[in-house]
Amino acid sequence: MEQLKTWLAALTGGDGVTALGLHIMLIVLAIVVFNFVARRVLLHFGKTAGKADTPLELSLVAAARPPLLTLAWVIGISFAGQLVQARTEAAILAFIQPARIVGVIACLGWFLVRFIGSAKEVFVGRQIARGVEVDHTTVDAFAQLLRIAVLITTFLVALQSLGFSIQGVLAFGGIGGIAIGFAAKDLLANFFGSLMIYFDRPFAVGDWIRSPDKQIEGTVEDIGWRLTRIRTFDQRPLYVPNAVFTTITVENPSRMSNRRINETIGVRYDDIGEVAGIVEDIRAMLRAHPEIDQDKTLIVNFLQFNEYSLDIMVYTFTRTTAWIAFHEIKQDVLLKIADIIDRHGAQIAYPTRISYSSPLPPEARRGGQGPATSPAREAPDGARRVPG
């Protein structure tokens, strides 16, 4: 630097202002050249790491590019500022030295935060490519905890480099934390609610959840430190504070092992002689159905004498848990039950009522009083409803 100053002074004929301007221009030019070369080198290393299938190197290169280029500007501008300070002796420029230290520490913390995010993406991508199931919720939680640790450490190191006592900062933080805890109790409740979600894992990103206590139902898209974003079935985003999940019951249908078919089929009273055969044929059909789980409960029985039908209960489980596939299987089962009932010459019952009519007594017909028969009227007590 001293030799450069001497050369610039000789070049400008001793004009200090011109020499200072040229010096600053050379520093800016050096930064631009360094950034250009750094981009090319990092791009080359990124391609090499990608071809060599080295995820660690690939994450380092992807994380280093913006912080490294920013660091060059921080150091270069701080040197230029020192030159101006030495020339003008302006007191306002005394902050340049500590600002450079903070800038370097901030760039290092930025690099570590980016490296954590890049490593997470590379890890998840490689696991998915290998066909390994990845728990995105746990991975995201671990990455976020590492980011928070890096940010806190960076902040404390920056304070220490500026001459502040870390012990005093921690003591103040302990006292201030009590006041902040009272003022931000809802925020802290949501934070600890998110920790419970990460540790207990009642659901994960991509799960379909619902709560019988609240009007919450949809697919989990993101689990943050304060909110969980759920996409409802009508495609609306629903933002739920994490503290809510510590006080409500959450049902996770995505983790069900089977889906249930629970139907009651009614046949006419006139077909009571066919009920036993219908029940046996339905049971045999379900036993032979490839999509019915034979290891789960399977019940087909005559259930009860209903008001207008003889009820048969059909209770079984499908192998699939997919919503659309389940309804296709259920449709197939119900249509086959209808065919079985039809093959037995029976019919599915529906609500009907039978009315009886009787002729008028002889005394009512004497003297031309009224018609020979009365209009149809509903039978008195003892008439029963039967299926049509």
C-alpha positions in Angstrom: 0.0 0.0 0.0 2.9 2.4 0.8 4.6 1.6 -2.5 1.2 2.2 -4.3 0.8 5.6 -2.6 4.4 6.6 -3.6 3.8 5.6 -7.2 0.5 7.4 -7.4 2.0 10.6 -5.8 4.8 10.5 -8.4 2.3 9.9 -11.2 0.1 12.9 -10.1 3.0 15.2 -9.4 2.3 15.3 -5.7 -1.4 16.2 -6.0 -2.9 14.4 -3.0 -6.5 14.7 -4.0 -5.9 13.2 -7.5 -3.8 10.5 -6.0 -6.5 9.6 -3.6 -9.1 9.5 -6.3 -6.9 7.2 -8.4 -6.3 5.0 -5.4 -10.0 4.6 -4.8 -10.6 3.8 -8.5 -7.9 1.1 -8.4 -9.5 -0.4 -5.3 -13.0 -0.5 -7.0 -11.4 -1.9 -10.2 -9.7 -4.6 -8.1 -13.0 -5.5 -6.5 -14.7 -5.8 -9.9 -11.9 -8.0 -11.3 -11.9 -10.2 -8.2 -15.7 -10.7 -8.3 -15.5 -11.6 -12.0 -12.8 -14.1 -11.4 -14.5 -15.5 -8.3 -17.8 -16.0 -10.2 -15.9 -18.0 -12.9 -14.0 -20.1 -10.4 -17.1 -20.9 -8.4 -19.1 -21.7 -11.5 -16.3 -24.1 -12.6 -16.2 -25.8 -9.2 -20.0 -26.0 -9.1 -20.0 -27.9 -12.4 -17.2 -30.1 -11.3 -18.9 -31.0 -8.0 -22.1 -31.7 -9.8 -20.5 -34.1 -12.2 -18.5 -35.8 -9.5 -21.5 -36.3 -7.3 -20.0 -34.6 -4.3 -22.9 -33.0 -2.4 -20.8 -31.3 0.3 -18.6 -29.5 -2.3 -21.8 -28.6 -4.3 -23.4 -27.1 -1.2 -20.3 -25.1 -0.3 -20.0 -23.6 -3.7 -23.7 -22.7 -3.9 -23.6 -21.1 -0.4 -20.3 -19.2 -0.9 -21.1 -17.2 -4.1 -23.1 -14.2 -2.7 -21.3 -13.9 0.7 -17.9 -14.0 -1.0 -18.7 -11.3 -3.5 -20.2 -9.2 -0.8 -17.2 -9.7 1.4 -14.9 -8.4 -1.4 -17.0 -5.2 -1.5 -17.0 -4.8 2.3 -13.2 -5.1 2.5 -12.5 -2.9 -0.5 -14.9 -0.1 0.6 -13.4 -0.2 4.1 -9.9 0.3 2.7 -11.1 3.1 0.6 -12.8 4.7 3.6 -9.6 4.4 5.6 -7.7 6.2 2.8 -10.2 9.0 2.9 -10.0 9.1 6.7 -6.3 9.3 6.7 -6.5 12.2 4.2 -9.2 14.2 5.8 -9.0 13.0 9.4 -12.8 13.2 9.6 -14.0 11.9 13.0 -17.2 10.5 11.3 -15.1 7.9 9.5 -13.8 6.4 12.7 -16.5 3.7 12.5 -15.0 2.2 9.3 -12.7 -0.3 11.2 -15.4 -1.7 13.4 -17.9 -1.7 10.5 -15.4 -3.8 8.5 -15.1 -6.3 11.3 -18.9 -6.6 11.7 -19.3 -6.9 7.9 -16.8 -9.8 7.8 -18.5 -11.6 10.6 -21.9 -11.0 9.0 -20.7 -12.4 5.7 -19.4 -15.5 7.5 -22.7 -16.0 9.3 -24.6 -15.4 6.0 -22.4 -18.1 4.3 -23.2 -20.6 7.1 -26.9 -20.0 6.9 -26.9 -20.4 3.2 -24.8 -23.6 3.5 -27.3 -25.1 5.9 -30.1 -24.4 3.5 -28.2 -25.7 0.5 -27.0 -28.8 2.3 -30.6 -29.5 3.3 -31.9 -29.2 -0.3 -29.0 -31.4 -1.6 -29.6 -34.0 1.1 -33.4 -34.2 0.5 -32.9 -34.3 -3.3 -30.3 -37.1 -3.1 -32.5 -39.2 -0.7 -35.6 -38.8 -3.0 -33.5 -39.8 -6.0 -32.5 -43.0 -4.2 -36.1 -43.8 -3.4 -35.6 -43.2 0.3 -38.5 -41.7 2.2 -37.6 -38.3 3.8 -39.3 -36.8 6.8 -39.4 -33.2 5.6 -40.8 -32.0 8.9 -37.8 -33.3 10.9 -35.3 -32.1 8.3 -36.8 -28.6 8.2 -36.8 -28.4 12.0 -33.2 -29.4 12.3 -32.2 -26.9 9.6 -34.1 -24.1 11.3 -32.5 -24.9 14.7 -29.0 -24.7 13.1 -29.9 -21.4 11.4 -31.0 -19.9 14.7 -27.8 -21.1 16.5 -25.7 -19.6 13.7 -27.5 -16.3 13.9 -27.3 -16.1 17.7 -23.6 -17.0 17.6 -22.9 -14.4 14.9 -24.6 -11.7 16.9 -22.7 -12.5 20.0 -19.3 -12.6 18.2 -20.1 -9.3 16.5 -20.8 -7.7 19.9 -17.6 -9.2 21.4 -15.6 -7.8 18.5 -17.1 -4.3 19.1 -15.9 -4.4 22.7 -19.1 -5.3 24.4 -19.0 -7.9 27.2 -20.9 -11.0 26.3 -21.5 -11.8 30.0 -23.3 -8.5 30.4 -25.3 -9.0 27.2 -26.4 -12.4 28.4 -27.3 -11.1 31.9 -29.3 -8.3 30.3 -30.9 -10.8 28.0 -32.0 -12.9 31.0 -33.6 -9.9 32.7 -35.1 -8.6 29.5 -36.3 -12.1 28.5 -38.7 -12.1 31.5 -40.3 -8.8 30.3 -40.3 -10.0 26.7 -41.9 -13.2 27.8 -44.8 -11.4 29.4 -45.2 -9.1 26.4 -44.9 -11.8 23.8 -46.6 -14.8 25.5 -48.6 -15.6 22.4 -45.6 -15.6 20.2 -43.7 -17.8 22.7 -46.7 -20.1 22.9 -46.7 -20.5 19.1 -42.9 -21.1 19.2 -43.2 -23.9 21.8 -46.3 -25.2 19.9 -44.1 -25.6 16.9 -41.5 -27.5 18.9 -44.2 -29.9 20.1 -45.2 -30.5 16.5 -41.6 -31.2 15.5 -40.9 -33.5 18.5 -44.3 -35.3 18.7 -44.9 -35.3 14.9 -48.7 -35.6 14.9 -48.5 -34.6 11.3 -46.0 -33.7 8.7 -45.8 -31.6 5.5 -48.1 -33.2 2.9 -50.4 -34.9 5.4 -54.2 -34.5 5.3 -55.4 -33.5 8.8 -58.7 -32.4 10.4 -59.8 -31.4 13.8 -63.2 -32.3 15.3 -62.8 -29.4 17.7 -62.2 -26.7 15.1 -63.1 -26.1 11.5 -59.7 -27.2 10.4 -59.3 -29.6 7.5 -56.9 -29.8 4.6 -53.3 -30.6 3.5 -50.4 -29.3 5.5 -48.1 -27.2 3.2 -45.7 -25.6 5.7 -44.9 -25.8 9.4 -43.3 -22.6 10.6 -42.2 -21.3 14.0 -45.4 -19.3 14.5 -47.9 -20.6 11.9 -48.8 -23.8 10.1 -50.2 -23.3 6.6 -52.9 -25.7 5.6 -54.5 -25.8 2.1 -58.2 -26.6 2.4 -60.0 -28.8 -0.1 -61.4 -25.7 -1.9 -57.8 -24.5 -2.3 -57.9 -21.7 0.2 -54.8 -21.2 2.4 -55.6 -21.6 6.1 -53.0 -20.2 8.6 -53.2 -21.7 12.1 -51.1 -20.5 15.0 -49.1 -23.4 16.3 -50.3 -22.9 19.9 -53.8 -24.1 18.8 -52.5 -27.6 18.2 -51.5 -28.0 21.8 -55.2 -27.6 22.9 -57.2 -29.4 20.2 -57.6 -32.9 19.0 -56.0 -33.5 15.6 -57.0 -36.4 13.4 -54.5 -37.5 10.7 -56.4 -39.5 8.0 -53.2 -39.7 5.9 -51.8 -42.2 8.3 -54.8 -44.6 8.2 -54.0 -48.1 7.3 -57.3 -48.9 5.5 -60.6 -47.2 4.5 -63.9 -48.5 5.8 -67.0 -49.5 3.9 -70.0 -49.4 6.3 -73.4 -49.6 4.5 -76.9 -50.8 5.4 -78.7 -52.4 2.5 -82.5 -52.9 2.8 -84.6 -55.5 0.9 -88.4 -55.9 0.8 -90.4 -57.8 3.4 -91.7 -59.9 0.5 -88.1 -61.2 0.0 -87.5 -62.5 3.5 -87.0 -66.0 2.2 -84.0 -64.8 0.1 -82.2 -62.9 2.8 -80.0 -65.7 4.0 -78.9 -66.5 0.5 -78.2 -62.8 -0.3 -76.1 -62.5 2.9 -74.0 -65.6 2.0 -73.4 -64.4 -1.6 -72.4 -60.9 -0.5 -70.0 -62.4 2.0 -68.5 -64.7 -0.6 -68.1 -61.8 -3.0 -66.2 -59.7 -0.5 -64.0 -62.6 0.5 -63.0 -63.0 -3.2 -62.7 -59.3 -3.9 -59.0 -58.4 -4.5 -59.3 -54.9 -3.1 -60.8 -56.0 0.2 -58.4 -56.5 3.1 -59.1 -60.0 4.4 -57.0 -59.5 7.5 -59.5 -56.8 8.8 -63.0 -57.2 10.2 -65.5 -58.3 7.6 -69.2 -58.5 8.7 -72.2 -59.3 6.5 -75.3 -60.1 8.5 -79.1 -59.6 8.6 -79.3 -56.6 11.0 -82.9 -55.7 11.8 -86.5 -55.5 10.8 -86.8 -51.9 9.8 -90.0 -49.9 9.3 -90.2 -50.8 5.6 -87.2 -53.0 4.9 -85.1 -56.0 6.0 -81.7 -54.4 6.7 -78.4 -56.2 5.9 -75.2 -54.7 7.3 -72.1 -54.7 5.2 -68.9 -53.8 7.1 -65.4 -54.2 5.6 -62.1 -52.5 4.8 -60.4 -51.7 1.6 -56.6 -52.2 1.1 -56.1 -48.7 -0.3 -56.3 -45.5 1.6 -56.4 -43.3 -1.5 -59.6 -41.2 -1.6 -60.4 -41.6 -5.3 -59.4 -45.3 -5.5 -61.5 -46.0 -2.4 -64.6 -44.6 -4.0 -64.0 -46.7 -7.2 -63.8 -49.8 -5.0 -66.9 -48.9 -3.0 -68.8 -48.3 -6.2 -67.8 -51.7 -7.5 -68.8 -53.4 -4.3 -72.2 -51.7 -4.2 -73.0 -52.5 -7.8 -72.1 -56.2 -7.2 -74.4 -56.3 -4.2 -77.2 -54.9 -6.3 -76.5 -57.7 -8.9 -76.6 -60.3 -6.1 -80.0 -59.0 -4.9 -81.3 -59.0 -8.5 -80.1 -62.6 -9.1 -82.1 -63.8 -6.1 -85.3 -62.2 -7.6 -85.4 -59.7 -4.7 -85.5 -56.0 -4.8 -84.0 -53.1 -2.8 -86.6 -51.6 -0.6 -87.9 -48.1 -0.6 -90.6 -46.4 1.6 -94.1 -47.4 0.6 -97.6 -47.7 2.2 -100.4 -50.2 1.2 -104.0 -49.1 1.7 -107.0 -51.6 1.7 -110.6 -51.0 0.5 -113.7 -53.0 1.3 -117.4 -53.0 0.0 -120.1 -51.1 1.8 -122.5 -53.1 4.0 -125.9 -54.1 2.5 -127.9 -51.6 4.6 -125.8 -48.8 3.1 -126.7 -49.9 -0.4 -130.6 -50.0 0.1 -132.6 -47.2 -1.4 -129.9 -46.1 -3.7 -127.8 -44.7 -0.8 -124.3 -44.4 -2.1 -122.2 -46.5 -4.4 -121.8 -50.3 -4.2 -118.3 -49.9 -2.8 -116.6 -47.2 -0.8 -113.5 -45.4 -1.9 -110.2 -46.9 -0.9 -109.3 -46.1 2.6 -106.2 -46.9 4.7 -106.6 -50.0 6.8 -107.3 -49.5 10.5 -105.0 -50.8 13.3 -103.2 -53.9 12.3 -102.3 -52.7 8.7 -98.5 -52.8 8.2 -96.1 -51.0 5.9 -94.4 -53.3 3.5 -91.9 -52.5 0.8 -93.1 -52.0 -2.7 
